[in-house]
Amino acid sequence: MYIDVIFRNKSKMTNRLYSYHSNEEVEVGMRVIVPFGKSNINKLALVVRVNENPNQDIDYKEIISVVDLNPIVTQESIDIAFFMIDKYLSDYSSAFQTILPPGNFEELKEYFVANDKLNNVDEDLYNILKTKKEYSEIKEISDISHKKLMEYVKFGLLKMDLVYDQKISPKLLKYVKLIDNNPVISKRANAQQKIVDMLKKESNILYSELLAKTNTTSSVVKALEEKKVVKIYFKEVDRIVVDDTKSYHKISLNSQQENAYNSILENQFNLLHGVTGSGKTEVYLHLVEKMLNEGKDSIVLVPEISLTPQTIERFEGRFPGKVAIIHSKLNINEKFEQFRKMYNGEYKIVVGARSAVFSPFKNLGLIIIDEEHETSYVSEKNPKYNAIDISRFRAEYNNAKLLLGSATPGVEEYNNALKGQYNLIEMNKRANNTTPVDCTIVDMRKELETGNMRMFSKVLLNKIQENLNNKKQTILFLNKRGHTSFISCRRCGYVLKCDSCDVSMTYHKTKNRLICHMCGRTALKPKVCPNCGSKFIKEFGAGTQKLEEETRELFPDARIVRMDRDTTNTKKDYEKIYDMMNNQEIDILIGTQMLSKGFDFPNVTLVGVMAADISLNLGDYKSNEKTFQLITQVAGRAGRAEYEGDVIIQTYKPDNFAITSAALHDYKMFYEKEIKLRKSFNYPPFYRILNINISSRNRNVAMKKINEVSNYVAALIRRYKLSTTLINGPHPSPIERINNMYRFDLYYKFPNGDDKIIEIIKKVLINNEYNINLEGITLKITLDPQSYF
């Protein structure tokens, strides 16, 4: 039997498959111990392929032993990893890291101890190894090579033990139970009698609890154990203790929800476009219940687990004891326990962020991606993947159903639905039949003309005061990102844009220049507005802290809380603010896009979008889409119960179609205009984008290397006559230096479906067929990047 294996090693040198021969029966997904390298160091590897026939060009080594009786990962999981390697140009280690059990793939440790015969051959080593020592210890006190040690083992002068420590152990608690119901206890042994009486009431009890309840000592229990009256034993228990959750009873679906539910059951791939408050979550719950009744497993993905407490509560309340919640705060043992329970079928439902898509279910029936438009479903760091792609792969693999849900679907997925790749379902009404909130667009240019220099328009100030008088709650939204400064005129709203790319130019303060991050074009920072000549042109960048200060000045008696990454470092911080809001202990909540997720408070009747222009000027082609989505999502926080809601949208660009479409709650109007722009400028979904980023602590090294790569790729583009492939760069990254690493970018745009450029990049950088020296640099290749920062 011939096998291919991978090592859990991030070295570029081992980023490939290795082949071995095995005389033992072995299956894909098992671990084996193999000799590696010229020194034949023993290493742990994962079997990813089994071949009956040998490759005549390979000189196979024999494996040392098989570690597992059964596979630790499924064939499907192995296939997912290969899918990632092919689709995202991922390295082997990163791809397989996603599907392996947490903490269950540690390196082997080799222990050596001397035979007496060694004293006659190597007295110094004999003295060192009279007692067993691990190889790393030997290296610290001797210069003997590993190869020499293995020779001594071969000739019987040394004995070697391989110790595999997976660093995962079950959580065991000590219990006591009564095994003699009628023991003879001395009248003087009051303490022993207390123990017996307690165990007759509670047949199995924690050791520590027994001592506490009877006010006795361990010596008393041990005495009873010696008399064979009681038995002390250990019991494996769950590491993850689920907090008491209020039950969440099943709610009957309304006709709109019922139609959506039935349509999803009739189709494999679905996109549910439901307005905020339409009751998408209840549809999700009914679908999961259907799968559960059929014995099938369900994966429910949410953008960020800490920001969706209500969703978690509903799933745990509806399906108590059957739901695994995956989040970053779990320790390695807790993660392993959840993996094991999903693998063994003890959990049938998982709710989690993007990594939950790799959950090792063996009978997958349903995958739901809530808020599918969120960029958090895409990992642009190793391991690189898009949870939607992985979900579609798994749905096809298992003949399972895939449901994408959103009030503001991503343009690309909505386009796919219109082309028939998804069954498109519309839910246009709120579940409680409340009317959509009234949205008012305020032109901040006119506020400036009347002398109002504040962050608040007069309309918003009056609405907030009215809300305070009526004991209602207000949300103020300002999505200020730290590195998205742009140049804008406060009189006319003009923003300096690149003529070629239709994206705003970003102000680089250190160079005092404007730079387009798509094509590299530069311009001087103007002193007056090029459009109207106003001197009120400046770098725009007021954040939530500034907003909080001004709000406190204007409303000194209001209870004001700010929620952003600075104030919510932990899940508890978020839950505290969530509870305060739910208990109506906050009058005005100020925050960033965190406010757009998971908030459903009946007393919120006013939302103020402080600066809708911020996301319009991000400097990438998705700025219109992100603006529409953010305004729509945050606006949906108002008027969700019986009270009517108002949304005030402040902007210097009141005629921008993303803003006007959001104010009208008209997704189709937004989509139709945006898709025309995308086609005109060769952006997704019509073209795909590939980014090469090279960084180095030495600026000249990074610049030289990116130019070298650019020249090789350009030559191949000419050779293959790829006239439709567009090249941007090379040029410095938008943030040129991060952590003292100088960064340079190359962008390639190519028609969707024509992947020849990907083959070229594989040839030049993955396979390195031109022997480019990649030492001293960090290379990142990203397909379909979500942003340009």
URSULPE-V131984 format. One record per residue. RES is the residue in one letter. SS is DSSP state (h for helix, s for strand, l for the rest). Layout:
{{RES;SS} {RES;SS}}
This chain:
{{M;l} {Y;s} {I;s} {D;s} {V;s} {I;s} {F;l} {R;l} {N;l} {K;l} {S;l} {K;h} {M;h} {T;h} {N;l} {R;l} {L;l} {Y;s} {S;s} {Y;s} {H;s} {S;l} {N;l} {E;l} {E;l} {V;l} {E;l} {V;l} {G;l} {M;l} {R;s} {V;s} {I;s} {V;s} {P;s} {F;s} {G;l} {K;l} {S;l} {N;l} {I;s} {N;s} {K;s} {L;s} {A;s} {L;s} {V;s} {V;s} {R;s} {V;s} {N;s} {E;l} {N;l} {P;l} {N;l} {Q;l} {D;l} {I;l} {D;l} {Y;l} {K;s} {E;s} {I;l} {I;l} {S;s} {V;s} {V;l} {D;l} {L;l} {N;l} {P;l} {I;l} {V;l} {T;l} {Q;h} {E;h} {S;h} {I;h} {D;h} {I;h} {A;h} {F;h} {F;h} {M;h} {I;h} {D;h} {K;h} {Y;h} {L;l} {S;l} {D;l} {Y;h} {S;h} {S;h} {A;h} {F;h} {Q;h} {T;l} {I;l} {L;l} {P;l} {P;l} {G;l} {N;l} {F;l} {E;l} {E;l} {L;s} {K;s} {E;s} {Y;s} {F;s} {V;s} {A;s} {N;l} {D;h} {K;h} {L;h} {N;h} {N;h} {V;l} {D;l} {E;h} {D;h} {L;h} {Y;h} {N;h} {I;h} {L;l} {K;l} {T;l} {K;l} {K;s} {E;s} {Y;h} {S;h} {E;h} {I;h} {K;h} {E;h} {I;h} {S;l} {D;l} {I;l} {S;l} {H;h} {K;h} {K;h} {L;h} {M;h} {E;h} {Y;h} {V;h} {K;h} {F;l} {G;l} {L;l} {L;s} {K;s} {M;s} {D;s} {L;s} {V;s} {Y;s} {D;l} {Q;l} {K;l} {I;l} {S;l} {P;l} {K;l} {L;s} {L;s} {K;s} {Y;s} {V;s} {K;s} {L;s} {I;l} {D;l} {N;l} {N;l} {P;l} {V;l} {I;l} {S;l} {K;l} {R;l} {A;l} {N;h} {A;h} {Q;h} {Q;h} {K;h} {I;h} {V;h} {D;h} {M;h} {L;h} {K;h} {K;h} {E;l} {S;l} {N;s} {I;s} {L;s} {Y;h} {S;h} {E;h} {L;h} {L;h} {A;h} {K;h} {T;h} {N;l} {T;l} {T;l} {S;h} {S;h} {V;h} {V;h} {K;h} {A;h} {L;h} {E;h} {E;h} {K;l} {K;l} {V;l} {V;s} {K;s} {I;s} {Y;s} {F;s} {K;s} {E;s} {V;l} {D;l} {R;l} {I;l} {V;l} {V;l} {D;l} {D;l} {T;l} {K;l} {S;l} {Y;l} {H;l} {K;l} {I;l} {S;l} {L;l} {N;l} {S;h} {Q;h} {Q;h} {E;h} {N;h} {A;h} {Y;h} {N;h} {S;h} {I;h} {L;h} {E;h} {N;l} {Q;l} {F;s} {N;s} {L;s} {L;s} {H;s} {G;s} {V;l} {T;l} {G;l} {S;l} {G;l} {K;h} {T;h} {E;h} {V;h} {Y;h} {L;h} {H;h} {L;h} {V;h} {E;h} {K;h} {M;h} {L;h} {N;h} {E;l} {G;l} {K;l} {D;s} {S;s} {I;s} {V;s} {L;s} {V;l} {P;l} {E;l} {I;h} {S;h} {L;h} {T;l} {P;h} {Q;h} {T;h} {I;h} {E;h} {R;h} {F;h} {E;h} {G;h} {R;h} {F;l} {P;l} {G;l} {K;l} {V;s} {A;s} {I;s} {I;s} {H;l} {S;l} {K;l} {L;l} {N;l} {I;h} {N;h} {E;h} {K;h} {F;h} {E;h} {Q;h} {F;h} {R;h} {K;h} {M;h} {Y;h} {N;l} {G;l} {E;l} {Y;l} {K;l} {I;s} {V;s} {V;s} {G;s} {A;l} {R;h} {S;h} {A;h} {V;h} {F;h} {S;l} {P;l} {F;l} {K;l} {N;l} {L;s} {G;s} {L;s} {I;s} {I;s} {I;s} {D;s} {E;l} {E;l} {H;l} {E;l} {T;h} {S;h} {Y;h} {V;s} {S;s} {E;l} {K;l} {N;l} {P;l} {K;l} {Y;s} {N;s} {A;h} {I;h} {D;h} {I;h} {S;h} {R;h} {F;h} {R;h} {A;h} {E;h} {Y;h} {N;h} {N;l} {A;l} {K;s} {L;s} {L;s} {L;s} {G;s} {S;s} {A;l} {T;l} {P;l} {G;l} {V;h} {E;h} {E;h} {Y;h} {N;h} {N;h} {A;h} {L;h} {K;l} {G;l} {Q;l} {Y;l} {N;s} {L;s} {I;s} {E;s} {M;s} {N;l} {K;l} {R;l} {A;l} {N;l} {N;l} {T;l} {T;l} {P;l} {V;l} {D;s} {C;s} {T;s} {I;s} {V;s} {D;s} {M;h} {R;h} {K;h} {E;h} {L;h} {E;h} {T;l} {G;l} {N;l} {M;l} {R;l} {M;l} {F;l} {S;l} {K;h} {V;h} {L;h} {L;h} {N;h} {K;h} {I;h} {Q;h} {E;h} {N;h} {L;h} {N;h} {N;l} {K;l} {K;l} {Q;s} {T;s} {I;s} {L;s} {F;s} {L;l} {N;l} {K;l} {R;l} {G;l} {H;l} {T;l} {S;l} {F;s} {I;s} {S;s} {C;s} {R;l} {R;l} {C;l} {G;l} {Y;l} {V;s} {L;l} {K;s} {C;l} {D;l} {S;l} {C;l} {D;l} {V;l} {S;s} {M;l} {T;s} {Y;s} {H;s} {K;l} {T;l} {K;l} {N;l} {R;s} {L;s} {I;s} {C;l} {H;l} {M;l} {C;l} {G;l} {R;l} {T;s} {A;s} {L;s} {K;l} {P;l} {K;l} {V;l} {C;l} {P;l} {N;l} {C;l} {G;l} {S;l} {K;l} {F;l} {I;s} {K;s} {E;s} {F;s} {G;l} {A;l} {G;l} {T;h} {Q;h} {K;h} {L;h} {E;h} {E;h} {E;h} {T;h} {R;h} {E;h} {L;h} {F;l} {P;l} {D;l} {A;l} {R;l} {I;s} {V;s} {R;s} {M;s} {D;l} {R;l} {D;l} {T;l} {T;l} {N;l} {T;l} {K;h} {K;h} {D;h} {Y;h} {E;h} {K;h} {I;h} {Y;h} {D;h} {M;h} {M;h} {N;h} {N;l} {Q;l} {E;l} {I;l} {D;l} {I;s} {L;s} {I;s} {G;s} {T;l} {Q;h} {M;h} {L;h} {S;h} {K;l} {G;l} {F;l} {D;l} {F;l} {P;l} {N;l} {V;s} {T;s} {L;s} {V;s} {G;s} {V;s} {M;l} {A;l} {A;l} {D;l} {I;h} {S;h} {L;h} {N;h} {L;l} {G;l} {D;l} {Y;l} {K;l} {S;h} {N;h} {E;h} {K;h} {T;h} {F;h} {Q;h} {L;h} {I;h} {T;h} {Q;h} {V;h} {A;h} {G;l} {R;l} {A;l} {G;l} {R;l} {A;l} {E;l} {Y;l} {E;l} {G;l} {D;s} {V;s} {I;s} {I;s} {Q;s} {T;s} {Y;l} {K;l} {P;l} {D;l} {N;l} {F;h} {A;h} {I;h} {T;h} {S;h} {A;h} {A;h} {L;l} {H;l} {D;l} {Y;h} {K;h} {M;h} {F;h} {Y;h} {E;h} {K;h} {E;h} {I;h} {K;h} {L;h} {R;h} {K;h} {S;h} {F;l} {N;l} {Y;l} {P;l} {P;l} {F;l} {Y;s} {R;s} {I;s} {L;s} {N;s} {I;s} {N;s} {I;s} {S;s} {S;s} {R;l} {N;l} {R;h} {N;h} {V;h} {A;h} {M;h} {K;h} {K;h} {I;h} {N;h} {E;h} {V;h} {S;h} {N;h} {Y;h} {V;h} {A;h} {A;h} {L;h} {I;h} {R;h} {R;h} {Y;l} {K;l} {L;l} {S;l} {T;l} {T;l} {L;s} {I;s} {N;s} {G;s} {P;s} {H;s} {P;s} {S;s} {P;s} {I;s} {E;s} {R;s} {I;s} {N;l} {N;l} {M;s} {Y;s} {R;s} {F;s} {D;s} {L;s} {Y;s} {Y;s} {K;s} {F;s} {P;s} {N;l} {G;l} {D;l} {D;l} {K;h} {I;h} {I;h} {E;h} {I;h} {I;h} {K;h} {K;h} {V;h} {L;h} {I;h} {N;l} {N;l} {E;l} {Y;l} {N;l} {I;l} {N;l} {L;l} {E;l} {G;l} {I;l} {T;s} {L;s} {K;s} {I;s} {T;s} {L;s} {D;l} {P;l} {Q;l} {S;l} {Y;l} {F;l}}
